[in-house]
Amino acid sequence: MSTRARFLRTLRIGALALIGTQAAALGAVTSVDEMRKRRMPPSGKFPHEAPIHTQVGDNHTTLYTYGRDLYDAMLEDIRKAHKHIYFECFIVKADETGLEFRDALIDAARRGVETYIILDTWGNFNQDPRFRHWPEIEHLHTFNFPFVRTGILTGRSRDKGRDHRKILTIDGHTGYIGGYNIGTLYARHWRDTHMRIEGPGTWELENSFIHMWNSYRKQDLPTLQDSGAHDWDPDISAIENTPARNIYPISSLYMSMLARATTRAWITMGYFIPDEPMLESLIRAARRGVDVRILIPEYSNHIYADWAGRGYYDDLLRAGVHIWLYQEAMVHAKTMTIDGRWSTVGTANIDRLSLRGNFEINMEIFDPDFATAMEQIFTMDLTNSRELTLQEWRRRSRLARVGERLIGMLAPLF
């Protein structure tokens, strides 16, 4: 056997051994997490605020931190719709809450409201398939965002990304955006953040839906007319990641605002796996004296994602970043508020899937009253969290460190 052949054989064996070891590490942390949940099941109880109302320019906004409050408001608006409804969601569970929304949307179409629905097939793949197929009735127009996305292999932009967005707009004047999917679990047992906009700022959510609809609709479905801006309002705007155009501005938004921070940057993320530029932005802000706080679940619903992000904790803690771990429930929000002036609420986590992979949308809000409300929510969440200190982190076991390294190599996949 030639030297080159021996080298390639050794390389293949090494690669297979690494993959096997990583698979074993993933299996181990998943098994340990399952045992933990059986031994100490999370209560699913957490503090939450009543809906918080603020005025942002010509827009009335409402922040929701409890799913049932949000769903009641959404369903009420759907039932009051007169002209059209645009509904787009990553996950709609085939449960009693999902059925509430399904029935409300079908009823709207039956009373003559033009109702347009986009569901992501991947996000709903583990649900009853009958649930994502809608009756053929007049005024109801639906499609499921494609399950197979071959763009990662072919390079074709149109075939990249999952539809991770959560958008609802009604009659062009009311819109919803945030982290909540639809389901009974999320209604009462997950901590998330969503916002309602009533006013001209809704047009950005509406146009975003229209562009997605027109890009991926089937030929037998109607084309929607771009509504355009009713009024230009710099206080509130939508930022979109669009894999079909290779456009990913949300990462730049997060880093740009961290670079501008002078006093505080408070961040809540359901999944936190920063890439090097994001890590550097967080560290630079903390080192120049900004109070950088990152609130994440102590145990998320994807334990392997938690472990993929753990490798960054040491650098963050040493730089003075404060990491807070949410207790007893999954915190799924994707929010940031900086210096009491700027905030964002949306669908994009700080991980590769959100910032370099999926269709995502965040609202950017420049308003001190809105920022005060966001800080109020963040402060409330800290009462249900514990701070991870550098001293505690450095006391973790050698086995944990090995697991972090092995799973951390897979971070670009999450």
Summary of the structure (lengths in Angstrom):
residues: 414
radius of gyration: 22.1
end to end distance: 39.2
largest distance: 76.0
contacts: 1387
relative contact order: 0.14
helix: 43%
strand: 24%
